[in-house]
Amino acid sequence: MDQVAYITIIEEVMLPYAEEKMPLKWVFQQDNDPNHTIMEWSAQSSDLNPTENLWGDSKNAVIEAKPRNAEELWKVVKSSWAGIPVHKCQKLVESIQHSCEAVLKNSSYTTKY
């Protein structure tokens, strides 16, 4: 993907979706892929990344299910993500402010979160 395609996707797909479906305050956080990174984000910022908790849930589901092939793995991952309750996502998002405050208080070092 080149710069023009990336910008087109952001402008024509991501931004309209975010403006319609997301609350007024949100942050566009890129994934550090050098093909489309503007700002540097810490690769190990799990304290400030609520999806890390959800990935942990999926990882545990995979460990428990012990899939034998790629198809079984995909089924386990899809089932795990489909089973995440909305209230858990809301709780994780609501915890971000507290997590940010803890990281700042701890001089950007890891916290108990």
Biopython code that builds the backbone (N, CA, C, O; Angstrom):
import numpy as np
from Bio.PDB.StructureBuilder import StructureBuilder

atoms = [
    (1, "MET", "N", (0.862, -1.173, 0.000)),
    (1, "MET", "CA", (0.000, 0.000, 0.000)),
    (1, "MET", "C", (0.902, 1.228, 0.000)),
    (1, "MET", "O", (1.867, 1.303, 0.761)),
    (2, "ASP", "N", (0.584, 2.172, -0.846)),
    (2, "ASP", "CA", (1.378, 3.393, -0.881)),
    (2, "ASP", "C", (0.685, 4.501, -0.077)),
    (2, "ASP", "O", (-0.417, 4.321, 0.441)),
    (3, "GLN", "N", (1.353, 5.632, 0.009)),
    (3, "GLN", "CA", (0.863, 6.768, 0.798)),
    (3, "GLN", "C", (-0.515, 7.237, 0.336)),
    (3, "GLN", "O", (-1.374, 7.545, 1.162)),
    (4, "VAL", "N", (-0.725, 7.292, -0.959)),
    (4, "VAL", "CA", (-1.999, 7.775, -1.501)),
    (4, "VAL", "C", (-3.138, 6.831, -1.107)),
    (4, "VAL", "O", (-4.205, 7.285, -0.694)),
    (5, "ALA", "N", (-2.915, 5.524, -1.234)),
    (5, "ALA", "CA", (-3.952, 4.550, -0.868)),
    (5, "ALA", "C", (-4.259, 4.626, 0.625)),
    (5, "ALA", "O", (-5.420, 4.571, 1.032)),
    (6, "TYR", "N", (-3.216, 4.752, 1.430)),
    (6, "TYR", "CA", (-3.401, 4.840, 2.883)),
    (6, "TYR", "C", (-4.229, 6.070, 3.251)),
    (6, "TYR", "O", (-5.181, 5.973, 4.026)),
    (7, "ILE", "N", (-3.871, 7.211, 2.703)),
    (7, "ILE", "CA", (-4.603, 8.451, 2.999)),
    (7, "ILE", "C", (-6.053, 8.346, 2.527)),
    (7, "ILE", "O", (-6.965, 8.819, 3.204)),
    (8, "THR", "N", (-6.260, 7.731, 1.377)),
    (8, "THR", "CA", (-7.622, 7.549, 0.862)),
    (8, "THR", "C", (-8.453, 6.700, 1.820)),
    (8, "THR", "O", (-9.604, 7.032, 2.104)),
    (9, "ILE", "N", (-7.881, 5.616, 2.316)),
    (9, "ILE", "CA", (-8.596, 4.754, 3.265)),
    (9, "ILE", "C", (-8.932, 5.528, 4.536)),
    (9, "ILE", "O", (-10.051, 5.440, 5.042)),
    (10, "ILE", "N", (-7.974, 6.279, 5.046)),
    (10, "ILE", "CA", (-8.212, 7.057, 6.269)),
    (10, "ILE", "C", (-9.325, 8.072, 6.037)),
    (10, "ILE", "O", (-10.258, 8.169, 6.833)),
    (11, "GLU", "N", (-9.225, 8.823, 4.950)),
    (11, "GLU", "CA", (-10.188, 9.902, 4.696)),
    (11, "GLU", "C", (-11.576, 9.396, 4.312)),
    (11, "GLU", "O", (-12.585, 9.968, 4.724)),
    (12, "GLU", "N", (-11.625, 8.326, 3.526)),
    (12, "GLU", "CA", (-12.914, 7.902, 2.983)),
    (12, "GLU", "C", (-13.589, 6.784, 3.771)),
    (12, "GLU", "O", (-14.794, 6.573, 3.635)),
    (13, "VAL", "N", (-12.826, 6.070, 4.592)),
    (13, "VAL", "CA", (-13.411, 4.948, 5.336)),
    (13, "VAL", "C", (-13.318, 5.175, 6.844)),
    (13, "VAL", "O", (-14.338, 5.239, 7.530)),
    (14, "MET", "N", (-12.093, 5.296, 7.358)),
    (14, "MET", "CA", (-11.901, 5.352, 8.801)),
    (14, "MET", "C", (-12.522, 6.591, 9.436)),
    (14, "MET", "O", (-13.275, 6.475, 10.403)),
    (15, "LEU", "N", (-12.219, 7.769, 8.909)),
    (15, "LEU", "CA", (-12.740, 8.997, 9.522)),
    (15, "LEU", "C", (-14.262, 9.092, 9.469)),
    (15, "LEU", "O", (-14.875, 9.421, 10.485)),
    (16, "PRO", "N", (-14.905, 8.816, 8.323)),
    (16, "PRO", "CA", (-16.374, 8.854, 8.325)),
    (16, "PRO", "C", (-16.980, 7.856, 9.317)),
    (16, "PRO", "O", (-17.961, 8.166, 9.992)),
    (17, "TYR", "N", (-16.392, 6.657, 9.402)),
    (17, "TYR", "CA", (-16.891, 5.661, 10.353)),
    (17, "TYR", "C", (-16.736, 6.171, 11.787)),
    (17, "TYR", "O", (-17.678, 6.114, 12.577)),
    (18, "ALA", "N", (-15.547, 6.667, 12.114)),
    (18, "ALA", "CA", (-15.288, 7.139, 13.476)),
    (18, "ALA", "C", (-16.200, 8.300, 13.843)),
    (18, "ALA", "O", (-16.719, 8.356, 14.958)),
    (19, "GLU", "N", (-16.396, 9.219, 12.920)),
    (19, "GLU", "CA", (-17.254, 10.371, 13.205)),
    (19, "GLU", "C", (-18.701, 9.949, 13.445)),
    (19, "GLU", "O", (-19.409, 10.571, 14.237)),
    (20, "GLU", "N", (-19.136, 8.895, 12.761)),
    (20, "GLU", "CA", (-20.525, 8.447, 12.911)),
    (20, "GLU", "C", (-20.712, 7.521, 14.114)),
    (20, "GLU", "O", (-21.715, 7.627, 14.820)),
    (21, "LYS", "N", (-19.769, 6.622, 14.355)),
    (21, "LYS", "CA", (-19.970, 5.554, 15.330)),
    (21, "LYS", "C", (-19.279, 5.758, 16.677)),
    (21, "LYS", "O", (-19.624, 5.089, 17.650)),
    (22, "MET", "N", (-18.318, 6.661, 16.748)),
    (22, "MET", "CA", (-17.514, 6.793, 17.964)),
    (22, "MET", "C", (-17.965, 8.008, 18.767)),
    (22, "MET", "O", (-18.567, 8.933, 18.222)),
    (23, "PRO", "N", (-17.669, 7.999, 20.072)),
    (23, "PRO", "CA", (-17.967, 9.188, 20.872)),
    (23, "PRO", "C", (-17.156, 10.388, 20.375)),
    (23, "PRO", "O", (-16.296, 10.254, 19.504)),
    (24, "LEU", "N", (-17.435, 11.528, 20.927)),
    (24, "LEU", "CA", (-16.770, 12.751, 20.472)),
    (24, "LEU", "C", (-15.269, 12.727, 20.681)),
    (24, "LEU", "O", (-14.526, 13.282, 19.871)),
    (25, "LYS", "N", (-14.811, 12.098, 21.743)),
    (25, "LYS", "CA", (-13.368, 12.074, 22.013)),
    (25, "LYS", "C", (-12.812, 10.689, 21.695)),
    (25, "LYS", "O", (-13.213, 9.695, 22.300)),
    (26, "TRP", "N", (-11.895, 10.635, 20.751)),
    (26, "TRP", "CA", (-11.219, 9.394, 20.424)),
    (26, "TRP", "C", (-9.837, 9.724, 19.881)),
    (26, "TRP", "O", (-9.594, 10.850, 19.447)),
    (27, "VAL", "N", (-8.934, 8.758, 19.900)),
    (27, "VAL", "CA", (-7.565, 8.952, 19.435)),
    (27, "VAL", "C", (-7.281, 7.921, 18.354)),
    (27, "VAL", "O", (-7.523, 6.728, 18.541)),
    (28, "PHE", "N", (-6.772, 8.381, 17.241)),
    (28, "PHE", "CA", (-6.354, 7.486, 16.171)),
    (28, "PHE", "C", (-4.929, 7.058, 16.469)),
    (28, "PHE", "O", (-4.008, 7.872, 16.405)),
    (29, "GLN", "N", (-4.741, 5.789, 16.794)),
    (29, "GLN", "CA", (-3.438, 5.274, 17.168)),
    (29, "GLN", "C", (-2.967, 4.299, 16.100)),
    (29, "GLN", "O", (-3.602, 3.269, 15.873)),
    (30, "GLN", "N", (-1.876, 4.613, 15.457)),
    (30, "GLN", "CA", (-1.349, 3.737, 14.423)),
    (30, "GLN", "C", (-0.568, 2.597, 15.052)),
    (30, "GLN", "O", (-0.293, 2.613, 16.252)),
    (31, "ASP", "N", (-0.210, 1.608, 14.243)),
    (31, "ASP", "CA", (0.418, 0.404, 14.783)),
    (31, "ASP", "C", (1.929, 0.316, 14.555)),
    (31, "ASP", "O", (2.501, -0.768, 14.673)),
    (32, "ASN", "N", (2.571, 1.411, 14.239)),
    (32, "ASN", "CA", (4.023, 1.475, 14.016)),
    (32, "ASN", "C", (4.500, 0.755, 12.756)),
    (32, "ASN", "O", (5.705, 0.563, 12.591)),
    (33, "ASP", "N", (3.603, 0.354, 11.869)),
    (33, "ASP", "CA", (4.022, -0.179, 10.580)),
    (33, "ASP", "C", (4.689, 0.972, 9.833)),
    (33, "ASP", "O", (4.046, 1.996, 9.604)),
    (34, "PRO", "N", (5.954, 0.839, 9.448)),
    (34, "PRO", "CA", (6.652, 1.962, 8.823)),
    (34, "PRO", "C", (6.001, 2.440, 7.529)),
    (34, "PRO", "O", (6.263, 3.558, 7.085)),
    (35, "ASN", "N", (5.160, 1.611, 6.920)),
    (35, "ASN", "CA", (4.481, 2.034, 5.692)),
    (35, "ASN", "C", (3.490, 3.152, 5.932)),
    (35, "ASN", "O", (3.181, 3.912, 5.015)),
    (36, "HIS", "N", (2.985, 3.265, 7.150)),
    (36, "HIS", "CA", (1.966, 4.285, 7.401)),
    (36, "HIS", "C", (2.020, 4.843, 8.820)),
    (36, "HIS", "O", (0.981, 5.084, 9.434)),
    (37, "THR", "N", (3.212, 5.045, 9.333)),
    (37, "THR", "CA", (3.352, 5.591, 10.676)),
    (37, "THR", "C", (3.781, 7.047, 10.599)),
    (37, "THR", "O", (4.752, 7.393, 9.926)),
    (38, "ILE", "N", (3.051, 7.878, 11.290)),
    (38, "ILE", "CA", (3.386, 9.295, 11.363)),
    (38, "ILE", "C", (4.024, 9.600, 12.712)),
    (38, "ILE", "O", (5.024, 10.314, 12.790)),
    (39, "MET", "N", (3.436, 9.052, 13.772)),
    (39, "MET", "CA", (3.931, 9.288, 15.131)),
    (39, "MET", "C", (4.458, 7.982, 15.707)),
    (39, "MET", "O", (3.960, 6.907, 15.374)),
    (40, "GLU", "N", (5.455, 8.072, 16.562)),
    (40, "GLU", "CA", (5.955, 6.885, 17.233)),
    (40, "GLU", "C", (5.093, 6.594, 18.448)),
    (40, "GLU", "O", (4.790, 7.490, 19.235)),
    (41, "TRP", "N", (4.701, 5.339, 18.594)),
    (41, "TRP", "CA", (3.956, 4.874, 19.760)),
    (41, "TRP", "C", (4.777, 3.755, 20.363)),
    (41, "TRP", "O", (5.390, 2.962, 19.648)),
    (42, "SER", "N", (4.784, 3.698, 21.647)),
    (42, "SER", "CA", (5.532, 2.647, 22.321)),
    (42, "SER", "C", (4.996, 1.280, 21.918)),
    (42, "SER", "O", (3.788, 1.044, 21.956)),
    (43, "ALA", "N", (5.892, 0.386, 21.535)),
    (43, "ALA", "CA", (5.476, -0.960, 21.154)),
    (43, "ALA", "C", (5.015, -1.769, 22.356)),
    (43, "ALA", "O", (4.232, -2.707, 22.214)),
    (44, "GLN", "N", (5.492, -1.413, 23.522)),
    (44, "GLN", "CA", (5.155, -2.146, 24.740)),
    (44, "GLN", "C", (4.353, -1.258, 25.680)),
    (44, "GLN", "O", (4.760, -1.035, 26.820)),
    (45, "SER", "N", (3.236, -0.759, 25.222)),
    (45, "SER", "CA", (2.441, 0.164, 26.040)),
    (45, "SER", "C", (1.151, -0.482, 26.517)),
    (45, "SER", "O", (0.082, 0.121, 26.424)),
    (46, "SER", "N", (1.244, -1.701, 27.024)),
    (46, "SER", "CA", (0.037, -2.415, 27.422)),
    (46, "SER", "C", (-0.734, -1.687, 28.514)),
    (46, "SER", "O", (-1.946, -1.862, 28.629)),
    (47, "ASP", "N", (-0.053, -0.871, 29.319)),
    (47, "ASP", "CA", (-0.752, -0.092, 30.344)),
    (47, "ASP", "C", (-1.778, 0.841, 29.722)),
    (47, "ASP", "O", (-2.796, 1.150, 30.342)),
    (48, "LEU", "N", (-1.521, 1.285, 28.514)),
    (48, "LEU", "CA", (-2.394, 2.246, 27.855)),
    (48, "LEU", "C", (-3.129, 1.639, 26.662)),
    (48, "LEU", "O", (-3.676, 2.369, 25.836)),
    (49, "ASN", "N", (-3.146, 0.338, 26.569)),
    (49, "ASN", "CA", (-3.773, -0.322, 25.438)),
    (49, "ASN", "C", (-4.809, -1.326, 25.937)),
    (49, "ASN", "O", (-4.462, -2.456, 26.282)),
    (50, "PRO", "N", (-6.079, -0.920, 25.976)),
    (50, "PRO", "CA", (-7.094, -1.823, 26.527)),
    (50, "PRO", "C", (-7.263, -3.114, 25.740)),
    (50, "PRO", "O", (-7.743, -4.107, 26.286)),
    (51, "THR", "N", (-6.878, -3.121, 24.471)),
    (51, "THR", "CA", (-7.037, -4.357, 23.706)),
    (51, "THR", "C", (-6.075, -5.447, 24.159)),
    (51, "THR", "O", (-6.297, -6.623, 23.873)),
    (52, "GLU", "N", (-5.003, -5.071, 24.866)),
    (52, "GLU", "CA", (-4.081, -6.085, 25.382)),
    (52, "GLU", "C", (-4.816, -7.067, 26.289)),
    (52, "GLU", "O", (-4.545, -8.268, 26.255)),
    (53, "ASN", "N", (-5.741, -6.564, 27.095)),
    (53, "ASN", "CA", (-6.524, -7.442, 27.968)),
    (53, "ASN", "C", (-7.365, -8.409, 27.143)),
    (53, "ASN", "O", (-7.486, -9.586, 27.484)),
    (54, "LEU", "N", (-7.938, -7.911, 26.068)),
    (54, "LEU", "CA", (-8.780, -8.755, 25.225)),
    (54, "LEU", "C", (-7.948, -9.788, 24.474)),
    (54, "LEU", "O", (-8.379, -10.928, 24.300)),
    (55, "TRP", "N", (-6.751, -9.391, 24.027)),
    (55, "TRP", "CA", (-5.861, -10.354, 23.380)),
    (55, "TRP", "C", (-5.481, -11.449, 24.366)),
    (55, "TRP", "O", (-5.364, -12.615, 23.987)),
    (56, "GLY", "N", (-5.287, -11.081, 25.625)),
    (56, "GLY", "CA", (-4.981, -12.076, 26.654)),
    (56, "GLY", "C", (-6.097, -13.092, 26.792)),
    (56, "GLY", "O", (-5.839, -14.285, 26.948)),
    (57, "ASP", "N", (-7.343, -12.622, 26.736)),
    (57, "ASP", "CA", (-8.490, -13.531, 26.804)),
    (57, "ASP", "C", (-8.480, -14.498, 25.621)),
    (57, "ASP", "O", (-8.724, -15.693, 25.787)),
    (58, "SER", "N", (-8.198, -13.978, 24.431)),
    (58, "SER", "CA", (-8.148, -14.837, 23.243)),
    (58, "SER", "C", (-7.008, -15.844, 23.346)),
    (58, "SER", "O", (-7.166, -17.012, 22.992)),
    (59, "LYS", "N", (-5.871, -15.386, 23.829)),
    (59, "LYS", "CA", (-4.725, -16.282, 23.987)),
    (59, "LYS", "C", (-5.075, -17.421, 24.937)),
    (59, "LYS", "O", (-4.751, -18.578, 24.668)),
    (60, "ASN", "N", (-5.736, -17.098, 26.047)),
    (60, "ASN", "CA", (-6.136, -18.132, 26.999)),
    (60, "ASN", "C", (-7.135, -19.104, 26.380)),
    (60, "ASN", "O", (-7.071, -20.305, 26.641)),
    (61, "ALA", "N", (-8.057, -18.596, 25.563)),
    (61, "ALA", "CA", (-9.031, -19.462, 24.892)),
    (61, "ALA", "C", (-8.325, -20.427, 23.943)),
    (61, "ALA", "O", (-8.697, -21.597, 23.854)),
    (62, "VAL", "N", (-7.315, -19.941, 23.241)),
    (62, "VAL", "CA", (-6.557, -20.795, 22.318)),
    (62, "VAL", "C", (-5.787, -21.857, 23.093)),
    (62, "VAL", "O", (-5.762, -23.023, 22.699)),
    (63, "ILE", "N", (-5.161, -21.455, 24.191)),
    (63, "ILE", "CA", (-4.408, -22.414, 25.010)),
    (63, "ILE", "C", (-5.334, -23.506, 25.530)),
    (63, "ILE", "O", (-4.989, -24.688, 25.516)),
    (64, "GLU", "N", (-6.507, -23.097, 25.988)),
    (64, "GLU", "CA", (-7.471, -24.054, 26.534)),
    (64, "GLU", "C", (-8.026, -24.987, 25.456)),
    (64, "GLU", "O", (-8.197, -26.181, 25.704)),
    (65, "ALA", "N", (-8.306, -24.460, 24.273)),
    (65, "ALA", "CA", (-8.926, -25.253, 23.202)),
    (65, "ALA", "C", (-7.943, -26.199, 22.511)),
    (65, "ALA", "O", (-8.348, -27.231, 21.975)),
    (66, "LYS", "N", (-6.668, -25.854, 22.521)),
    (66, "LYS", "CA", (-5.637, -26.648, 21.855)),
    (66, "LYS", "C", (-6.008, -26.993, 20.397)),
    (66, "LYS", "O", (-6.123, -28.169, 20.051)),
    (67, "PRO", "N", (-6.191, -25.980, 19.557)),
    (67, "PRO", "CA", (-6.551, -26.255, 18.159)),
    (67, "PRO", "C", (-5.447, -27.042, 17.455)),
    (67, "PRO", "O", (-4.261, -26.861, 17.731)),
    (68, "ARG", "N", (-5.867, -27.922, 16.537)),
    (68, "ARG", "CA", (-4.914, -28.793, 15.848)),
    (68, "ARG", "C", (-4.519, -28.288, 14.475)),
    (68, "ARG", "O", (-3.579, -28.806, 13.872)),
    (69, "ASN", "N", (-5.228, -27.279, 13.969)),
    (69, "ASN", "CA", (-4.889, -26.758, 12.644)),
    (69, "ASN", "C", (-5.359, -25.304, 12.548)),
    (69, "ASN", "O", (-5.984, -24.775, 13.467)),
    (70, "ALA", "N", (-5.049, -24.683, 11.434)),
    (70, "ALA", "CA", (-5.367, -23.258, 11.260)),
    (70, "ALA", "C", (-6.871, -23.004, 11.295)),
    (70, "ALA", "O", (-7.317, -21.988, 11.828)),
    (71, "GLU", "N", (-7.651, -23.920, 10.734)),
    (71, "GLU", "CA", (-9.107, -23.741, 10.724)),
    (71, "GLU", "C", (-9.673, -23.755, 12.151)),
    (71, "GLU", "O", (-10.502, -22.916, 12.504)),
    (72, "GLU", "N", (-9.223, -24.708, 12.957)),
    (72, "GLU", "CA", (-9.680, -24.763, 14.352)),
    (72, "GLU", "C", (-9.222, -23.525, 15.123)),
    (72, "GLU", "O", (-9.969, -22.976, 15.932)),
    (73, "LEU", "N", (-7.998, -23.097, 14.866)),
    (73, "LEU", "CA", (-7.479, -21.895, 15.524)),
    (73, "LEU", "C", (-8.360, -20.695, 15.197)),
    (73, "LEU", "O", (-8.739, -19.935, 16.087)),
    (74, "TRP", "N", (-8.682, -20.530, 13.919)),
    (74, "TRP", "CA", (-9.509, -19.400, 13.493)),
    (74, "TRP", "C", (-10.879, -19.450, 14.166)),
    (74, "TRP", "O", (-11.398, -18.413, 14.581)),
    (75, "LYS", "N", (-11.471, -20.636, 14.281)),
    (75, "LYS", "CA", (-12.773, -20.779, 14.940)),
    (75, "LYS", "C", (-12.686, -20.371, 16.412)),
    (75, "LYS", "O", (-13.570, -19.684, 16.923)),
    (76, "VAL", "N", (-11.627, -20.793, 17.082)),
    (76, "VAL", "CA", (-11.463, -20.450, 18.500)),
    (76, "VAL", "C", (-11.311, -18.942, 18.670)),
    (76, "VAL", "O", (-11.942, -18.346, 19.543)),
    (77, "VAL", "N", (-10.484, -18.334, 17.847)),
    (77, "VAL", "CA", (-10.259, -16.886, 17.952)),
    (77, "VAL", "C", (-11.548, -16.122, 17.668)),
    (77, "VAL", "O", (-11.897, -15.206, 18.412)),
    (78, "LYS", "N", (-12.262, -16.488, 16.597)),
    (78, "LYS", "CA", (-13.527, -15.806, 16.278)),
    (78, "LYS", "C", (-14.542, -15.979, 17.401)),
    (78, "LYS", "O", (-15.234, -15.029, 17.768)),
    (79, "SER", "N", (-14.632, -17.171, 17.939)),
    (79, "SER", "CA", (-15.577, -17.432, 19.031)),
    (79, "SER", "C", (-15.206, -16.630, 20.269)),
    (79, "SER", "O", (-16.073, -16.078, 20.946)),
    (80, "SER", "N", (-13.922, -16.572, 20.558)),
    (80, "SER", "CA", (-13.448, -15.816, 21.717)),
    (80, "SER", "C", (-13.797, -14.339, 21.584)),
    (80, "SER", "O", (-14.290, -13.728, 22.533)),
    (81, "TRP", "N", (-13.544, -13.765, 20.418)),
    (81, "TRP", "CA", (-13.850, -12.346, 20.212)),
    (81, "TRP", "C", (-15.350, -12.089, 20.216)),
    (81, "TRP", "O", (-15.805, -11.072, 20.740)),
    (82, "ALA", "N", (-16.120, -13.001, 19.637)),
    (82, "ALA", "CA", (-17.577, -12.833, 19.609)),
    (82, "ALA", "C", (-18.170, -12.914, 21.014)),
    (82, "ALA", "O", (-19.236, -12.358, 21.281)),
    (83, "GLY", "N", (-17.471, -13.613, 21.906)),
    (83, "GLY", "CA", (-17.980, -13.792, 23.264)),
    (83, "GLY", "C", (-17.609, -12.689, 24.237)),
    (83, "GLY", "O", (-17.971, -12.761, 25.411)),
    (84, "ILE", "N", (-16.902, -11.675, 23.780)),
    (84, "ILE", "CA", (-16.516, -10.582, 24.683)),
    (84, "ILE", "C", (-17.744, -9.731, 24.973)),
    (84, "ILE", "O", (-18.345, -9.180, 24.051)),
    (85, "PRO", "N", (-18.124, -9.618, 26.248)),
    (85, "PRO", "CA", (-19.298, -8.803, 26.572)),
    (85, "PRO", "C", (-19.023, -7.312, 26.363)),
    (85, "PRO", "O", (-17.919, -6.834, 26.624)),
    (86, "VAL", "N", (-20.019, -6.599, 25.898)),
    (86, "VAL", "CA", (-19.896, -5.161, 25.653)),
    (86, "VAL", "C", (-19.471, -4.439, 26.924)),
    (86, "VAL", "O", (-18.659, -3.515, 26.872)),
    (87, "HIS", "N", (-20.013, -4.855, 28.065)),
    (87, "HIS", "CA", (-19.675, -4.163, 29.318)),
    (87, "HIS", "C", (-18.191, -4.285, 29.650)),
    (87, "HIS", "O", (-17.634, -3.394, 30.290)),
    (88, "LYS", "N", (-17.537, -5.374, 29.227)),
    (88, "LYS", "CA", (-16.098, -5.504, 29.473)),
    (88, "LYS", "C", (-15.333, -4.468, 28.651)),
    (88, "LYS", "O", (-14.396, -3.843, 29.148)),
    (89, "CYS", "N", (-15.732, -4.291, 27.406)),
    (89, "CYS", "CA", (-15.095, -3.286, 26.549)),
    (89, "CYS", "C", (-15.308, -1.889, 27.127)),
    (89, "CYS", "O", (-14.381, -1.080, 27.170)),
    (90, "GLN", "N", (-16.515, -1.618, 27.563)),
    (90, "GLN", "CA", (-16.810, -0.309, 28.153)),
    (90, "GLN", "C", (-15.951, -0.072, 29.393)),
    (90, "GLN", "O", (-15.413, 1.019, 29.584)),
    (91, "LYS", "N", (-15.826, -1.091, 30.229)),
    (91, "LYS", "CA", (-15.027, -0.964, 31.453)),
    (91, "LYS", "C", (-13.557, -0.691, 31.114)),
    (91, "LYS", "O", (-12.907, 0.130, 31.762)),
    (92, "LEU", "N", (-13.046, -1.377, 30.107)),
    (92, "LEU", "CA", (-11.655, -1.159, 29.699)),
    (92, "LEU", "C", (-11.441, 0.261, 29.188)),
    (92, "LEU", "O", (-10.454, 0.911, 29.532)),
    (93, "VAL", "N", (-12.366, 0.733, 28.371)),
    (93, "VAL", "CA", (-12.250, 2.099, 27.846)),
    (93, "VAL", "C", (-12.346, 3.110, 28.982)),
    (93, "VAL", "O", (-11.588, 4.079, 29.022)),
    (94, "GLU", "N", (-13.273, 2.887, 29.899)),
    (94, "GLU", "CA", (-13.438, 3.809, 31.026)),
    (94, "GLU", "C", (-12.212, 3.828, 31.939)),
    (94, "GLU", "O", (-11.975, 4.814, 32.635)),
    (95, "SER", "N", (-11.437, 2.751, 31.939)),
    (95, "SER", "CA", (-10.263, 2.681, 32.813)),
    (95, "SER", "C", (-9.055, 3.429, 32.255)),
    (95, "SER", "O", (-8.073, 3.629, 32.970)),
    (96, "ILE", "N", (-9.113, 3.842, 30.997)),
    (96, "ILE", "CA", (-7.953, 4.470, 30.357)),
    (96, "ILE", "C", (-7.494, 5.727, 31.086)),
    (96, "ILE", "O", (-6.294, 5.924, 31.277)),
    (97, "GLN", "N", (-8.422, 6.571, 31.491)),
    (97, "GLN", "CA", (-8.013, 7.804, 32.168)),
    (97, "GLN", "C", (-7.204, 7.477, 33.423)),
    (97, "GLN", "O", (-6.159, 8.079, 33.668)),
    (98, "HIS", "N", (-7.687, 6.529, 34.207)),
    (98, "HIS", "CA", (-6.972, 6.147, 35.429)),
    (98, "HIS", "C", (-5.600, 5.550, 35.082)),
    (98, "HIS", "O", (-4.609, 5.828, 35.757)),
    (99, "SER", "N", (-5.553, 4.737, 34.035)),
    (99, "SER", "CA", (-4.278, 4.146, 33.613)),
    (99, "SER", "C", (-3.291, 5.221, 33.170)),
    (99, "SER", "O", (-2.110, 5.160, 33.512)),
    (100, "CYS", "N", (-3.772, 6.205, 32.410)),
    (100, "CYS", "CA", (-2.900, 7.308, 31.969)),
    (100, "CYS", "C", (-2.348, 8.068, 33.165)),
    (100, "CYS", "O", (-1.162, 8.396, 33.210)),
    (101, "GLU", "N", (-3.206, 8.343, 34.123)),
    (101, "GLU", "CA", (-2.762, 9.054, 35.324)),
    (101, "GLU", "C", (-1.705, 8.245, 36.066)),
    (101, "GLU", "O", (-0.724, 8.807, 36.553)),
    (102, "ALA", "N", (-1.895, 6.929, 36.158)),
    (102, "ALA", "CA", (-0.928, 6.077, 36.853)),
    (102, "ALA", "C", (0.412, 6.048, 36.122)),
    (102, "ALA", "O", (1.467, 6.090, 36.755)),
    (103, "VAL", "N", (0.373, 5.976, 34.789)),
    (103, "VAL", "CA", (1.616, 5.967, 34.006)),
    (103, "VAL", "C", (2.359, 7.286, 34.179)),
    (103, "VAL", "O", (3.575, 7.294, 34.369)),
    (104, "LEU", "N", (1.634, 8.401, 34.113)),
    (104, "LEU", "CA", (2.269, 9.713, 34.296)),
    (104, "LEU", "C", (2.857, 9.850, 35.700)),
    (104, "LEU", "O", (3.961, 10.367, 35.874)),
    (105, "LYS", "N", (2.118, 9.386, 36.682)),
    (105, "LYS", "CA", (2.593, 9.461, 38.069)),
    (105, "LYS", "C", (3.849, 8.616, 38.262)),
    (105, "LYS", "O", (4.705, 8.945, 39.083)),
    (106, "ASN", "N", (3.954, 7.533, 37.507)),
    (106, "ASN", "CA", (5.082, 6.616, 37.631)),
    (106, "ASN", "C", (6.175, 6.923, 36.601)),
    (106, "ASN", "O", (6.976, 6.050, 36.266)),
    (107, "SER", "N", (6.205, 8.141, 36.111)),
    (107, "SER", "CA", (7.234, 8.602, 35.161)),
    (107, "SER", "C", (7.343, 7.707, 33.931)),
    (107, "SER", "O", (8.444, 7.430, 33.455)),
    (108, "SER", "N", (6.211, 7.259, 33.421)),
    (108, "SER", "CA", (6.124, 6.452, 32.203)),
    (108, "SER", "C", (6.648, 5.034, 32.354)),
    (108, "SER", "O", (6.749, 4.309, 31.364)),
    (109, "TYR", "N", (6.985, 4.622, 33.573)),
    (109, "TYR", "CA", (7.361, 3.228, 33.788)),
    (109, "TYR", "C", (6.094, 2.409, 33.958)),
    (109, "TYR", "O", (5.005, 2.965, 34.102)),
    (110, "THR", "N", (6.233, 1.084, 33.943)),
    (110, "THR", "CA", (5.058, 0.229, 34.042)),
    (110, "THR", "C", (4.326, 0.454, 35.358)),
    (110, "THR", "O", (4.894, 0.924, 36.343)),
    (111, "THR", "N", (3.059, 0.103, 35.336)),
    (111, "THR", "CA", (2.209, 0.239, 36.513)),
    (111, "THR", "C", (1.608, -1.120, 36.832)),
    (111, "THR", "O", (1.922, -2.115, 36.179)),
    (112, "LYS", "N", (0.746, -1.157, 37.834)),
    (112, "LYS", "CA", (0.101, -2.426, 38.184)),
    (112, "LYS", "C", (-0.988, -2.798, 37.187)),
    (112, "LYS", "O", (-1.578, -3.873, 37.295)),
    (113, "TYR", "N", (-1.263, -1.937, 36.226)),
    (113, "TYR", "CA", (-2.298, -2.222, 35.241)),
    (113, "TYR", "C", (-1.699, -2.972, 34.100)),
    (113, "TYR", "O", (-2.401, -3.316, 33.149)),
]
sb = StructureBuilder()
sb.init_structure("model")
sb.init_model(0)
sb.init_chain("A")
sb.init_seg("    ")
for serial, (resi, resn, name, xyz) in enumerate(atoms, 1):
    if name == "N":
        sb.init_residue(resn, " ", resi, " ")
    sb.init_atom(name, np.array(xyz, "f"), 0.0, 1.0, " ", f" {name:<3s}", serial, name[0])
structure = sb.get_structure()
